[in-house]
Amino acid sequence: MLKRFTQGLIVSALIVMVAVIGNNAMLSAPHLWILIAIGVLASLFQPQYNPFKRSPTAEDKGTANQIIWSIYFSQLSVLIEAAYFRYPASVSWSTLTTFALIQMVSGLAIRTWAVFTLGRYFTWHISTQEKQTIIKTGPYAFVRHPGYFGAFLTYTGTALFLKAWFSFILSFAILLFAFLRRIYHEEKELKLNLGNQYDSYCNSVKRFIPGIW
């Protein structure tokens, strides 16, 4: 856990510092420190990952690293826009700021809940395990991929949190594409290995957004 904490702290702080290096005044606002805290917690409550290491499974199709780099790029875009094009409005507090904070924390909670619910079946890269069963409890009772949904809420919420409107559109697009591509390949593997029982689960539970889609 200490290793994950250190990795999350270094990555989150590095992205923030690189983005706002020309506008140090932003560091006096609580917003950036809140984002760093969320980044650390996101790393702390999930298996360790290496964005520079290729997937050990052919089924993954590079989707794990695509998600990681999409998150890095989108968050860097949010911070740059907030620091150089939206400041000081980007660090003002409003109803939208509170809503975005709730969205980010909720997304992180859903993601963490999903990881703990899956337990040993959670893998960073796409793969199935021997005698794997379908988990239908916890958040999986409401949506087939709650971890991705939660992460999507968290990392699109940062743009709203800092009122970075262009980056919100960018983040929404590239993250949605990354998660849906991951879901496509993951479900292909699950249907191949779990057969009719997974097809039945798909017919009863939505893919990405609970109760909607």
C-alpha positions, 0 to 999 in steps of 0.5 A: 500500500505504501508503494501505491501511495507513493506512486499516486502522490508522485504522479498527481503532484507531478501533473499538477506542478507541471501544469501550473508552473507558470501560475504559482498563485493557483497553489494557494487555492484548495482546489489543486490540493483536493485534486492531488488527494483524489489522485492519491486515493485513486491509486491507493485503492486499486492494484498497482499499475505501470503505464510504461509496461506492455500488456502481458495478455493479447486480449487486452489490446493495449486498453489498460494503458490507453485508459491511463494515458487518456486520464493523464492527458485529460487531467493535464489539459484541465490544469493547463486551461484552468491555470492559464485561460480560466484563472482566477475564475477556475479557483472560485467556489460556486455551486458548480464547484460543490457539485463537481466535488461530489461527482468526483468523490462519488466516482472514486467511491463507486470505483473503489467499491467495484474493485473490492467487490471483484476481489481476486477477479479484478485484473489490470489487464483483460483476462479471465481466471479458471472457474471464474464466476459472474459477480452480481453483487454490490455495484455489479447489481446495477451496472456491468462496469461500475469501475469504469463508470466511477473513474469516468465520473471522477476524471470528467468531474475535475474539468467542472471543478476547475471550470475548464470547459474546453477540457471538459469536452475533450475529457468526456470524448477521449475518456468515453472512447477509452472506456468503451473500447476497453468494455468492448474487448473485455466483454468479448473475452467474458462472453467467450469464456463465460458463455450464456451466463454472461449473455444473460447478465448482459440482458438484465444489467446496463453496460456503463450508466446504471439504468440508462445504457 
